[in-house]
Amino acid sequence: MGKTPTGRATVKALHLSDDADALEVRSYWVIAGWHPPEN
């Protein structure tokens, strides 16, 4: 889920939370320390 209003709108507009592949890839990014970005 986006942390800012813009991030939340982007997640909603692109249906990123509805895409199983995107959720799986993002979970690997979290493990690698790549997500969420620091800036």
Secondary structure, DSSP 8 states (H G I E B T S, - for coil): --SSHHHHHHHHHTTTTT-HHHHHHHHHHHHHT-SS---
